[in-house]
């Protein structure tokens, strides 16, 4: 076998080494949205005094978020958007550095 790589192998190596920002963005967005949605609603079901007092701080960053079911949907949408943008930026930086 030759130590030189063929054009197909080089193309494969270039493709595999590059991160797909769209896939990473959607993945992170879904995970973060699910976590916030679940955390909010679990605390709502649990009940008690000062339900989710720490999570309510997120309302300062995500307009419309509150410790309600509808608020959890709004917060999930906001955090999904933020997660998508952050993942796209991180993948862009990685892809530039990997060149």
C-alpha positions as CSV (number, residue, x, y, z in Angstrom):
1,X,0.0,0.0,0.0
2,X,1.1,3.5,-0.8
3,X,1.7,6.0,2.1
4,X,0.0,8.7,0.0
5,X,-3.7,9.2,0.5
6,X,-6.2,9.4,-2.3
7,X,-8.5,12.3,-3.0
8,X,-11.4,10.4,-1.5
9,X,-9.5,9.8,1.8
10,X,-8.5,13.4,2.0
11,X,-12.1,14.5,1.5
12,X,-13.3,12.1,4.1
13,X,-10.8,13.4,6.6
14,X,-11.7,17.0,5.9
15,X,-15.4,16.2,6.4
16,X,-15.1,14.2,9.5
17,X,-12.8,16.8,11.2
18,X,-15.4,19.5,10.7
19,X,-18.2,20.0,13.2
20,X,-21.7,20.6,11.9
21,X,-22.9,23.7,13.8
22,X,-26.5,23.1,12.8
23,X,-26.7,19.7,14.4
24,X,-24.8,20.7,17.5
25,X,-27.1,23.8,17.8
26,X,-30.3,21.8,17.6
27,X,-29.0,19.1,20.0
28,X,-28.0,21.6,22.6
29,X,-31.2,23.6,22.2
30,X,-33.3,20.5,22.7
31,X,-31.4,19.3,25.8
32,X,-31.4,22.7,27.5
33,X,-35.1,23.3,26.7
34,X,-36.0,19.9,28.0
35,X,-34.0,20.4,31.2
36,X,-35.6,23.8,32.0
37,X,-39.1,22.6,31.1
38,X,-38.7,19.5,33.3
39,X,-37.1,21.4,36.2
40,X,-39.9,24.0,36.2
41,X,-42.7,21.6,36.0
42,X,-41.3,19.1,38.6
43,X,-41.0,22.0,41.1
44,X,-44.5,23.1,40.3
45,X,-45.8,19.6,40.9
46,X,-43.8,19.3,44.1
47,X,-45.3,22.6,45.4
48,X,-44.5,24.2,48.8
49,X,-43.4,27.6,49.8
50,X,-41.3,29.7,47.4
51,X,-41.6,27.2,44.6
52,X,-38.6,27.6,42.3
53,X,-37.3,30.8,43.9
54,X,-33.9,30.2,42.2
55,X,-35.4,29.5,38.8
56,X,-37.4,32.6,39.0
57,X,-34.2,34.6,38.5
58,X,-34.2,33.4,34.9
59,X,-37.2,35.8,34.3
60,X,-34.6,38.6,34.4
61,X,-32.9,37.1,31.4
62,X,-35.8,35.4,29.6
63,X,-38.8,37.7,29.3
64,X,-42.1,35.8,29.9
65,X,-40.5,33.0,31.9
66,X,-42.3,32.3,35.2
67,X,-42.9,29.4,37.5
68,X,-46.1,28.3,35.6
69,X,-46.7,25.8,32.9
70,X,-47.0,28.5,30.2
71,X,-43.9,30.2,31.7
72,X,-41.9,26.9,31.4
73,X,-42.8,26.8,27.6
74,X,-41.7,30.3,27.1
75,X,-38.5,29.7,29.1
76,X,-37.8,26.6,27.1
77,X,-38.1,28.5,23.9
78,X,-35.7,31.2,25.1
79,X,-33.1,28.8,26.4
80,X,-33.3,26.8,23.2
81,X,-32.6,29.9,21.2
82,X,-29.6,30.8,23.4
83,X,-28.3,27.2,23.3
84,X,-28.5,27.0,19.6
85,X,-26.6,30.3,19.2
86,X,-23.9,29.3,21.6
87,X,-23.4,25.9,20.0
88,X,-23.2,27.5,16.5
89,X,-20.6,29.9,17.8
90,X,-18.6,27.2,19.6
91,X,-18.6,25.0,16.4
92,X,-17.6,28.0,14.3
93,X,-14.6,28.7,16.6
94,X,-13.6,25.0,16.6
95,X,-13.8,24.7,12.8
96,X,-11.7,27.8,12.3
97,X,-9.1,26.5,14.8
98,X,-9.1,23.0,13.3
99,X,-8.1,24.4,9.9
